């Protein structure tokens, strides 16, 4: 049983150190790209098949979240980004639950046997990157809707709370990334312990629970991103009044 907080390096290309979470991220992107290509080749309006129906159900579900939370116009504008977050995070969470996922090992450059694959979101670097993209998008949407002057005015209203508003915006990076990282890393450790101690029946129960928790974490990250963008792009206090 091999458990470490930091991702394990697999190999190095020049100054770039490739870790097992990066390998998993690349695998998830490859799988989703193949799914997208297949979907594009079979899509039809006359008689959609099961595969097309499943893909469109997922996209319709996320689009519904966007429109219900941020309004139809803004929801459709942010849908591509939000859908990318949801699909990538959910896929990365679920692929880490495949039996034997953590037991494929390779020998790294230091001569140690380390897992080749590890859940991408069990690496705080990955979740922090996702959170940074979300938070930067929030600021960009706020400036785009209100202008630089209007957005700064919103942050400084009332003036005494301006520092709190700034800290609140920055804290979104920590809250989004830390919540996702903590839950996925904890679930990965739990699954690894269960596979080691009781390798057959009991882990199957935890796989179902972790699939549910993986979905919930993807949903929370997605919904919070929509809410933050909707709040940043909402009308100013004077306009709303």
GIZI-V733711 format. One record per residue. N is the residue number from 1. RES is the residue in one small letter. SS is DSSP state (2 for helix, 1 for strand, 0 for the rest). BURIAL is b if it has 16 or more other C-alpha atoms within 10 Angstrom, else e. Layout:
N;RES;SS;BURIAL
N;RES;SS;BURIAL
//
This chain:
1;x;0;e
2;x;0;e
3;x;0;e
4;x;0;e
5;x;0;e
6;x;0;e
7;x;0;b
8;x;0;b
9;x;1;b
10;x;1;b
11;x;1;b
12;x;1;e
13;x;1;e
14;x;0;e
15;x;0;e
16;x;1;e
17;x;1;e
18;x;1;e
19;x;1;b
20;x;2;b
21;x;2;b
22;x;2;b
23;x;2;b
24;x;2;b
25;x;2;b
26;x;2;e
27;x;2;b
28;x;2;b
29;x;2;e
30;x;2;e
31;x;2;e
32;x;2;e
33;x;2;e
34;x;2;e
35;x;2;e
36;x;2;e
37;x;2;e
38;x;2;e
39;x;2;b
40;x;2;e
41;x;2;e
42;x;2;e
43;x;0;e
44;x;0;e
45;x;0;e
46;x;0;e
47;x;0;e
48;x;0;e
49;x;0;e
50;x;2;e
51;x;2;e
52;x;2;b
53;x;2;e
54;x;2;e
55;x;2;e
56;x;2;e
57;x;2;e
58;x;2;e
59;x;2;b
60;x;2;e
61;x;2;e
62;x;2;b
63;x;2;b
64;x;2;b
65;x;2;b
66;x;2;b
67;x;2;b
68;x;2;e
69;x;2;b
70;x;2;b
71;x;0;e
72;x;2;e
73;x;2;e
74;x;2;b
75;x;2;b
76;x;2;e
77;x;2;e
78;x;2;b
79;x;2;b
80;x;2;e
81;x;2;e
82;x;2;b
83;x;2;b
84;x;2;e
85;x;2;b
86;x;2;b
87;x;2;b
88;x;2;b
89;x;2;b
90;x;2;b
91;x;2;b
92;x;2;b
93;x;2;b
94;x;2;b
95;x;2;b
96;x;0;b
97;x;0;b
98;x;0;e
99;x;0;e
100;x;0;e
101;x;2;b
102;x;2;b
103;x;2;b
104;x;0;e
105;x;1;e
106;x;1;b
107;x;1;e
108;x;0;b
109;x;0;e
110;x;0;e
111;x;0;e
112;x;0;e
113;x;1;e
114;x;1;b
115;x;1;b
116;x;0;b
117;x;0;b
118;x;0;b
119;x;0;b
120;x;2;b
121;x;2;b
122;x;2;b
123;x;0;b
124;x;2;b
125;x;2;b
126;x;2;b
127;x;2;b
128;x;2;b
129;x;2;e
130;x;2;b
131;x;2;b
132;x;2;b
133;x;2;e
134;x;2;b
135;x;2;b
136;x;2;e
137;x;2;b
138;x;2;b
139;x;2;b
140;x;2;b
141;x;2;b
142;x;2;b
143;x;2;b
144;x;2;e
145;x;2;b
146;x;2;b
147;x;2;e
148;x;2;e
149;x;2;e
150;x;2;e
151;x;2;b
152;x;2;e
153;x;2;e
154;x;2;b
155;x;2;b
156;x;0;b
157;x;0;e
158;x;0;e
159;x;2;e
160;x;2;e
161;x;2;e
162;x;2;b
163;x;2;e
164;x;2;e
165;x;2;b
166;x;2;e
167;x;2;e
168;x;2;e
169;x;2;b
170;x;2;e
171;x;2;e
172;x;2;b
173;x;2;b
174;x;2;b
175;x;2;e
176;x;2;b
177;x;2;b
178;x;2;b
179;x;2;e
180;x;2;b
181;x;2;b
182;x;2;b
183;x;2;b
184;x;2;b
185;x;2;b
186;x;2;e
187;x;2;b
188;x;2;b
189;x;2;b
190;x;2;e
191;x;2;b
192;x;2;b
193;x;2;b
194;x;2;b
195;x;2;b
196;x;2;e
197;x;2;e
198;x;0;e
199;x;0;e
200;x;0;e
201;x;2;e
202;x;2;e
203;x;2;b
204;x;2;e
205;x;2;e
206;x;2;b
207;x;2;b
208;x;2;e
209;x;2;e
210;x;2;b
211;x;2;b
212;x;2;e
213;x;2;b
214;x;2;b
215;x;2;b
216;x;2;e
217;x;2;b
218;x;2;b
219;x;2;b
220;x;2;b
221;x;2;b
222;x;2;b
223;x;2;b
224;x;2;e
225;x;2;b
226;x;2;b
227;x;2;e
228;x;2;b
229;x;2;b
230;x;2;b
231;x;2;b
232;x;2;b
233;x;0;b
234;x;0;b
235;x;0;e
236;x;0;b
237;x;2;e
238;x;2;e
239;x;2;e
240;x;2;e
241;x;0;e
//
